[in-house]
Amino acid sequence: MSHVFPRHCHSDLPRAASGDGCYLIDQTGKRYFDGSGGAAVSCLGHSNARVTQAIKDQADQLAFAHTGFFTTDPAEELADMLIAEAPGDLDRVYFVSGGSEAVEAAIKLARQYHIENGQPKRRHLIARRQSYHGNTLGALAAGGNAWRRAQFSPLLIDVSHISPCYEYAERHDDETLAAYGARAAQELEDEILRLGPDQVMAFLAEPVVGATLGAVPAVEGYFARIREICDRYGVLLILDEVMCGMGRTGHMFACDADGIAPDILCIAKGLGAGYQPIGAMLCTRGIYDAVASGTGFFQHGHTYLGHPIATAAARAVLQEMKDNALIPRVRQIGATFEAALQSHFGQHAHVGDIRGRGLFWGIELVAERETRIPFDPAHRVANRLKKAAFNEGLICYPMPGTRDGKVGDHLLLAPPFIMTEPQIDEVTSKLGRALDCVLSPKSA
């Protein structure tokens, strides 16, 4: 009998035994193509020798040094590497152990910045419906997914949620893309004015919405308008790139595709590529200087900040991406992957939308393609699809509640950056069989 507390108490999971490139292998020897990178984590696959050697070397030299007493070479060098690529005025890096911690740090820093800057009334955070920012209480409060929030709502801080930029489901039939983007962005200004322009501290959003919406990028011009609104009212712009950043969408930082830079940026997942738990919060020089010239102390912290082995692993991950030109490769093979998805599933009777960037793609499933009506949640399409794909030897990331946290289904694909063209055929074939299994008339 297992003493592990699993994610689902009634699950009966195979035991992962080893990894080989884009594949995970269970104890029976069955191979599974990791089509979602776990949760958009395993960007280098599961057997990168450079990263594993970096971990071993760092463990031999120094396993742990608390950041209350020391800094370390891997943390300093990793920060330099990130800032060299970072957009705008991002200048400082605060290392944590994952995405939820990065978001918590960002929320706290936004509040402390305004206090240090003489604006203590700024306390409101605005985010978006159907966003996901993590599972700690602060990050969960910022997230806009109704199902995840429901049972913990009495414990959550009050956060305003405006509409996402979700063109497939929320653009009016007679509305241009530009007009829709402007309307969606205007909700931010309206909410700032409702709460009070001197009361709002930050707006938090994912450049490409991941788990809860299914790889949805904003329409062109949306984030430029968001940046303008934040600047007009002195509101900090926090971008959550935990899932979509670190090369996943074809840019080191996902916001580069939208031509903007945030005040605070959160990363994780692909930063460590799964080899070590690590995340980071980046902030501008101005935000850092406000703290440095004020109290001089960011009132926040965790035991494993800047962990030497984690930062050494992430340093090796970034070097691997650079030396092998993997981010340009994501754009190249991502275009091939998109074409294959469109060819195989673009006219499928139950595929409503295929969207994404780079190697980050979502497929929204619907009961009626023409009307875009989603499946009844009682059909449990996402859950059944996950099992059917897994049986085929494909790991993908289906999720229910796409439209409002309750209704709608999508699946997320985020394969390793080292995926080959023959493996694209493998993914589409296995996914096709899984879709047939779940969505054929006798199965529906």
C-alpha angles and dihedrals in degrees: 000000000000122000092195115115100226128202090252119030094211097048122116104200128187115240116251108228106173146347131232118184107294093357138086117204125207129213092271092054096254112149123220122194106228096227094166099038086238093287098347089297111111099070094153097042125242107293109046106156096198094058096043090050091051089054092050093047093050093047089053092050105036128346102184142001120172113238090226086073110021147021119210139215096246092051093047093046094045091051090051091051093051096047091048087064100032121115127243119347098335103143112153132058126205110195121214136162102261150342099287090053091049091054092046089052091049093052092048093046091051090054094045092047092059091047091050088046093055098255104108093157090073102100109128122104121200122200136156138268116257092023124132120208104161144291105268111103097258094045091044090052089053091050118090102210109121097203094053093046101044106089094036097045095110088061098048128100116240111269126172116231124203127185121289121238092256105154098177095061106020108038114101117240092242094045125101119226090250093050091048092050091050092049093049092048092047089066088071094056091045091053093047090053092047093052094040125268091244093048102060119089104179150351117222125200144152113240088216111020110230132181102015100041104025113248097318115171120197120254117260113284097018098106093041087059091045089054091051092051093049091050092048093056101032092248117151116237112222116189119199107211095160092122104019100041136080095062097312094121096038097273129080086237116030094217090067088079089060094047096237139109127215131220091232127019131191125207136171135127102061091035089076096022088219095295092106134005106256141143136165144206117214123197137181125264089248094057092047092047091052089059095038093052093042124044091341091219129095102214096222138078151147132212096247100047110146093000108196096225093045093048091045089053093048091047088056091047092055092045090052090052091049099044093048096040089235097159094058085045090056089058092047101045090034089064089051090048092050091050091051092049091049092047095050102035109013093099097033111136092235101037109098102173141004112198142157145088135260108340094340112096137163129197116199115208122210138182091226120028097198097049095033089227110163126228120271106263088233088074090064090210097168095049093047092047092053090055094044092050091046090053088054090053096257125122111206133157113242118176134186126217097051097152103042110347092276110048129048138044135229139162127220125216120194109155125181117282089242093064113134130218093253088054090055086062089049092052095048092046095050093043091049092055091047092051090049090051093052103033104037112116093253091052100043 
